[in-house]
Amino acid sequence: MAQNDYTNAEMIIKALDALHKLHAGETIEWGDEPWEKELRNELSDNFVPSPGEALSLSASAVETYLECPLKYRFKQIDKIPESASRPQLTFGNIIHKVLERFHGSEGEITEDQILQILDEEWKSGEFTYMQREEKLKEQAVEMLKRYVDNTKQEPPHVLDTELKFSFDLDGIRIVGMIDRIDNSPNGNKVVDYKTSKRSTPAKNSVQLGIYSLYLQQTEDEKLAGIPETATLYFLRNEEQPEHSHTFTEKDLDAIREKIADVARGIRAKRFEPCSGYHCDWCDYKNLACPAWES
């Protein structure tokens, strides 16, 4: 290891140790090293919005805080990078891009078409191990073939894909992107693709609730209104890929309250760890998480 690399690694370790002590309630005696000055600046009182100040949240940020407030802090506030090698994240991004292009093209829906797009979008350089890459490519081919078969049975009337949005909700700026919006005889349908192995109920999805809130208030006439159906499409699920729910006003009120609770927690600097099954694949568990160590 080069001297510069060793020095940088040592500074990162010291910074993580300081964060760990702060979260444990210990007092830090700061010095004048560069990493200490930078960390103090990042942790200044002005770094987290105070009550009444503007706060911007994405659907994933809200869900991260609800899952574990400490993870939200590490990721969104302390800006501690997650693992550089995330094959599943790269895989998911590729699949999303393939489906965006697939539904943006004209003509008949075919298996050859979607597999050609997959070949064009595949990023070999972003996978560390060849055997892992080959396995993921096989999985991608299998799930996309199955997706085409399912789509042929009832071809969607796609209104938009990868729709970026932002809107104000009770003084909070909500931002995000919707994978796909369809039109059907009974109303619009929101679709969010999932490449994870674990399926979850659509009615519990804060993400789908936020999408419904956005469409409820948008001025775009072709999209306006609470969607008739909000769907999580689990591409790995062979038996039942679509998990759908129609959000009622009562459901959306509950989503609004969850977002408000998250905003209050962030502004009050409440970042306690919350352990659970999600800890198993958390990048921060071995770095500076007191809940995992205990």
KOLVOLO-534755 format. One record per residue (C-alpha): residue number from 1; x, y, z; residue in one letter. Coordinates in steps of 0.1 Angstrom, whole numbers, plus 2048, in hexadecimal, padded with zeros to 3 digits. Example, Ala and Ser with C-alpha at 12.3 -4.5 7.8 and 13.67 -1.06 7.14 Angstrom:
<recs>
1:87B:7D3:84E:A $
2:889:7F5:847:S $
</recs>
This chain:
<recs>
1:800:800:800:M $
2:80D:822:7F6:A $
3:814:83B:812:Q $
4:7F8:852:806:N $
5:7DF:836:806:D $
6:7E9:82B:829:Y $
7:7E5:84F:835:T $
8:7C3:853:826:N $
9:7B7:832:834:A $
10:7C4:83C:856:E $
11:7B1:85D:855:M $
12:791:84A:84B:I $
13:794:832:868:I $
14:79A:84F:880:K $
15:77B:862:873:A $
16:765:843:876:L $
17:772:83D:899:D $
18:769:862:8A2:A $
19:746:85D:893:L $
20:741:83D:8A7:H $
21:74B:84F:8C8:K $
22:733:86C:8C0:L $
23:716:855:8BA:H $
24:71E:843:8DB:A $
25:71C:865:8ED:G $
26:741:869:8F4:E $
27:753:88A:8F3:T $
28:76D:88F:8D8:I $
29:78D:8A4:8DE:E $
30:792:8B2:8BB:W $
31:7B5:8B9:8AD:G $
32:7C1:8CC:88E:D $
33:7C6:8B0:876:E $
34:7B5:8B5:854:P $
35:79C:898:858:W $
36:791:8A7:87A:E $
37:78B:8C9:86B:K $
38:777:8BA:84E:E $
39:763:8A4:865:L $
40:75A:8C0:87D:R $
41:74F:8D5:85F:N $
42:738:8B8:853:E $
43:72A:8B3:876:L $
44:723:8D8:87C:S $
45:701:8E1:889:D $
46:6F7:8F1:868:N $
47:6FD:8D1:855:F $
48:6DB:8C2:85F:V $
49:6BD:8D9:857:P $
50:6AE:8E9:876:S $
51:688:8EA:87C:P $
52:678:8FF:862:G $
53:696:8FD:849:E $
54:693:8ED:827:A $
55:698:8C7:826:L $
56:699:8B2:807:S $
57:691:88D:809:L $
58:68F:871:7EF:S $
59:679:853:7F3:A $
60:698:83D:7F9:S $
61:6A5:856:814:A $
62:684:854:826:V $
63:684:82E:825:E $
64:6A9:82E:831:T $
65:6A0:844:84F:Y $
66:682:82E:858:L $
67:698:80F:855:E $
68:6B5:81D:869:C $
69:6BA:842:872:P $
70:6DF:83C:878:L $
71:6E4:82E:855:K $
72:6D2:84D:848:Y $
73:6EB:863:85A:R $
74:70A:84F:84E:F $
75:6FE:850:82A:K $
76:6EC:871:826:Q $
77:6FD:888:840:I $
78:71F:87A:848:D $
79:723:870:824:K $
80:736:850:82D:I $
81:739:83D:80C:P $
82:729:81B:809:E $
83:73C:7FD:7FB:S $
84:74C:806:7D9:A $
85:744:7E3:7CC:S $
86:71E:7DE:7CB:R $
87:717:7C5:7B0:P $
88:6F2:7C3:7B9:Q $
89:6EF:7E9:7B6:L $
90:700:7E9:794:T $
91:6EA:7CC:789:F $
92:6CA:7DF:794:G $
93:6D5:7FF:782:N $
94:6DB:7EB:762:I $
95:6B9:7DA:763:I $
96:6A8:7FC:769:H $
97:6B9:80B:74B:K $
98:6B1:7ED:735:V $
99:68C:7EF:73E:L $
100:68B:815:738:E $
101:699:810:715:R $
102:683:7F2:70F:F $
103:663:805:716:H $
104:670:824:704:G $
105:674:812:6E3:S $
106:659:80D:6C9:E $
107:64E:7ED:6B8:G $
108:646:7CA:6C4:E $
109:651:7BE:6E6:I $
110:66B:7A2:6E0:T $
111:683:78E:6F4:E $
112:69F:795:6DB:D $
113:699:7BB:6DF:Q $
114:69D:7BB:705:I $
115:6BB:7A4:705:L $
116:6CD:7BA:6EB:Q $
117:6C7:7D8:702:I $
118:6D5:7C4:71F:L $
119:6F5:7BD:70C:D $
120:6F8:7E2:703:E $
121:6F3:7ED:727:E $
122:708:7D2:739:W $
123:726:7E1:74B:K $
124:740:7C7:74E:S $
125:75A:7DF:75D:G $
126:744:7E5:77C:E $
127:745:7C1:788:F $
128:763:7B6:79C:T $
129:761:790:796:Y $
130:75A:780:774:M $
131:747:762:783:Q $
132:730:77A:796:R $
133:72A:78E:777:E $
134:722:76F:762:E $
135:709:763:77D:K $
136:6F8:786:77E:L $
137:6F7:787:758:K $
138:6E5:765:757:E $
139:6CC:772:771:Q $
140:6C6:791:75D:A $
141:6BF:77E:73D:V $
142:6A7:766:750:E $
143:693:782:761:M $
144:691:797:742:L $
145:684:77A:72D:K $
146:66A:774:747:R $
147:661:799:748:Y $
148:65B:799:722:V $
149:645:77B:725:D $
150:630:78C:740:N $
151:62F:7AD:72D:T $
152:623:79D:70D:K $
153:604:78F:71F:Q $
154:5F8:7B2:727:E $
155:60E:7CD:715:P $
156:60E:7ED:72A:P $
157:605:810:71C:H $
158:624:822:729:V $
159:620:847:730:L $
160:642:84E:73E:D $
161:662:83D:74B:T $
162:67D:848:763:E $
163:668:867:76C:L $
164:67B:87F:783:K $
165:666:893:79A:F $
166:666:8AB:7B8:S $
167:64B:8BB:7CC:F $
168:646:8CD:7EE:D $
169:635:8BA:809:L $
170:62E:8CE:829:D $
171:64F:8E1:826:G $
172:663:8C2:81B:I $
173:671:8BF:7F8:R $
174:66A:89C:7EB:I $
175:67F:890:7CD:V $
176:680:86F:7BB:G $
177:67C:85C:79A:M $
178:660:845:78F:I $
179:66A:826:77B:D $
180:64B:824:766:R $
181:628:832:763:I $
182:60D:820:74E:D $
183:5EA:82A:744:N $
184:5CE:810:747:S $
185:5A8:812:742:P $
186:5A4:816:768:N $
187:5BF:830:76D:G $
188:5E4:834:76F:N $
189:5FC:81A:77D:K $
190:61E:821:78D:V $
191:638:806:78A:V $
192:659:803:79E:D $
193:671:7E7:794:Y $
194:683:7D3:7AE:K $
195:6A0:7BB:7A8:T $
196:6A3:7B0:7CD:S $
197:69B:78C:7D6:K $
198:684:796:7F3:R $
199:661:7A1:7EA:S $
200:64D:7B9:800:T $
201:629:7C5:800:P $
202:622:7E3:7EA:A $
203:60A:7F2:805:K $
204:628:7F5:81C:N $
205:63D:808:803:S $
206:645:82C:80C:V $
207:654:82F:7EA:Q $
208:634:827:7D8:L $
209:621:83E:7F0:G $
210:638:85B:7E8:I $
211:633:854:7C3:Y $
212:60D:855:7C8:S $
213:610:876:7DC:L $
214:623:885:7BF:Y $
215:60A:87B:7A5:L $
216:5ED:886:7BB:Q $
217:5FA:8AA:7BA:Q $
218:60B:8AC:797:T $
219:5FD:8C4:77E:E $
220:605:8AD:761:D $
221:5E3:8A4:754:E $
222:5ED:882:746:K $
223:5FC:877:767:L $
224:5E7:88A:781:A $
225:5D4:878:79C:G $
226:5DB:85C:7B5:I $
227:5E5:83E:79F:P $
228:5CB:822:79D:E $
229:5E7:809:7A4:T $
230:60A:80C:7B3:A $
231:620:7EE:7AC:T $
232:641:7DF:7B7:L $
233:64D:7C9:79B:Y $
234:665:7AE:7A9:F $
235:678:7A2:78B:L $
236:686:783:79D:R $
237:664:777:7A9:N $
238:658:75D:790:E $
239:636:756:7A0:E $
240:629:779:7A8:Q $
241:640:795:79C:P $
242:626:7B1:7A1:E $
243:61C:7BC:7C4:H $
244:603:7D8:7C1:S $
245:5EF:7EF:7D6:H $
246:5D7:80C:7D2:T $
247:5DF:828:7EA:F $
248:5C1:838:7FB:T $
249:5C1:85B:80A:E $
250:5C5:84B:82C:K $
251:5E4:838:81F:D $
252:5F3:858:812:L $
253:5EC:86B:833:D $
254:600:84F:844:A $
255:61D:854:82B:I $
256:61C:87A:831:R $
257:61F:874:856:E $
258:63C:85C:852:K $
259:64E:876:83D:I $
260:647:891:857:A $
261:654:879:873:D $
262:674:874:85F:V $
263:679:899:859:A $
264:674:8A0:87E:R $
265:68D:885:887:G $
266:6A7:893:86F:I $
267:6A3:8B7:87B:R $
268:6A5:8AC:89F:A $
269:6C5:898:897:K $
270:6B6:877:8A2:R $
271:6CC:85C:892:F $
272:6C9:83E:8A8:E $
273:6D3:81C:899:P $
274:6B7:803:892:C $
275:6C1:7DF:88F:S $
276:6AF:7C5:87A:G $
277:6B3:7AE:85B:Y $
278:6BF:7CC:847:H $
279:6DF:7CC:85C:C $
280:6EB:7AD:84A:D $
281:6F3:7C0:82A:W $
282:6FA:7E3:839:C $
283:71C:7F1:82E:D $
284:720:804:84F:Y $
285:71B:7E7:867:K $
286:740:7E0:86B:N $
287:74C:804:86A:L $
288:73B:819:884:A $
289:71A:809:88E:C $
290:715:805:8B4:P $
291:6F6:7F0:8B0:A $
292:709:7D6:89B:W $
293:726:7D5:8B2:E $
294:710:7CF:8D0:S $
</recs>
